[in-house]
Amino acid sequence: MTITHKPEVEEMRGELRRFATEQLEPLALKIDETEELPAEVIPLLAEQGYLGMRLPKSVGGMEAPLGMYCLVLEELSRVHRIFTTIVAASSGIAPSAIAHLGTPEQQSRYLDGVTKGTRRGAFALTEPEAGSDSASMRTRAEFKNGKWVLNGRKHYISGGHTADFLVVMAVTDPTKTSRERITAFVVEKGAPGFEVTRVDSTMGSTPIKVAELTFTDCALPESAVLGEVGKGFRVAMESLGEGRLCISSSCIGASDRLLDMSVSYAKQRHTFGKPLSSRQAIQWMIADSAMELAAARALTYGTIHDLEAGNNIGARANMCKLHCSEMVGRIADRAVQIHGGMGIVKGYPVERFYRDVRHYRVGDGTSEVQRMVIARSLLGRE
């Protein structure tokens, strides 16, 4: 039985849907109008307990199971991608890595306030010459005079410009293999030698931004090491696995909303004296979208269930991310086609969803990288 079949979870879905519809939908419209994040969004999500859901209770989290957390992302993504971005940042790679691998002092120092929305974290892996290709990472950390000295540049870091702390990946021993050469460090906002050198808006909603970060002789204490020296690759890979399932759930939620909007519009819109829903071409688009969505939900929540049961899921998280991110793109494209002129006019949700969901095929590993990982797992190659 997958988690979507559990009565208590379905009851939670209803409560989530009401909250998202009644309280978040008006804010989503406001975001589209002003292209800014309303001040009340983060306090509202914190009040409802959606920030830091995966974090330990000792720092104010819920220690929520992955399936429950993904359900929250799914429902929030039906309204606006920015809500899932905020929630994911509070339980995502940076805070989760500190929660699982950090010392008690690190957990207290960095995670306190995350569930209240007063502190934010970000994960800095991607560089101009390296992302999924960790072997090409150029950011270096050298141990000198009792301190780690960090030099390098990261870019396309989600929320990097507003983060209070960052988990930064850097090469500490270039002579080692890619799995042993990287170390994770926690860097605080305002650290000497750390600078946000550029902030870019992304395709989609303007408030969702990515940053370029530059480290110039940024001196860090030994206590800044997260986990063990040379074990940063493991930190990244373990966190990215769950992250891809979370992205898959967000894709499912967005697809569900797009399908609902398409069905509703097809019933009410008339052409040549008949509703769009009577046209076979439209029926087939809706049928294809429903079929793909059902398959995505079964694959994703089945994988989550197996992971929670302690089973080895292999490359299935990559399969979920690949399938769901490409599925939501197709469903969004059909939704625009069904809506016709309304589908390409700014101010209507379909147009914004179309732009927003394009991100999913790039972020956290492109579709091409997912295919590479899946193929290698089948062919027995590293």
LINZI-V985019 format. One record per helix or strand. SS is the DSSP state (@ for helix, = for strand). FROM is the first residue (numbers start at 1). LEN is the number of residues. If there is no record, write none. Layout:
ss=SS from=FROM len=LEN
ss=SS from=FROM len=LEN
This chain:
ss=@ from=3 len=3
ss=@ from=7 len=28
ss=@ from=40 len=8
ss=@ from=57 len=3
ss=@ from=66 len=12
ss=@ from=81 len=11
ss=@ from=93 len=9
ss=@ from=104 len=8
ss== from=121 len=4
ss== from=127 len=1
ss== from=130 len=1
ss=@ from=134 len=3
ss== from=140 len=5
ss== from=147 len=12
ss== from=165 len=7
ss== from=182 len=7
ss== from=194 len=8
ss== from=209 len=13
ss=@ from=222 len=3
ss== from=225 len=2
ss=@ from=232 len=37
ss== from=270 len=2
ss== from=274 len=2
ss=@ from=276 len=3
ss=@ from=280 len=29
ss=@ from=316 len=29
ss=@ from=349 len=13
ss=@ from=367 len=13
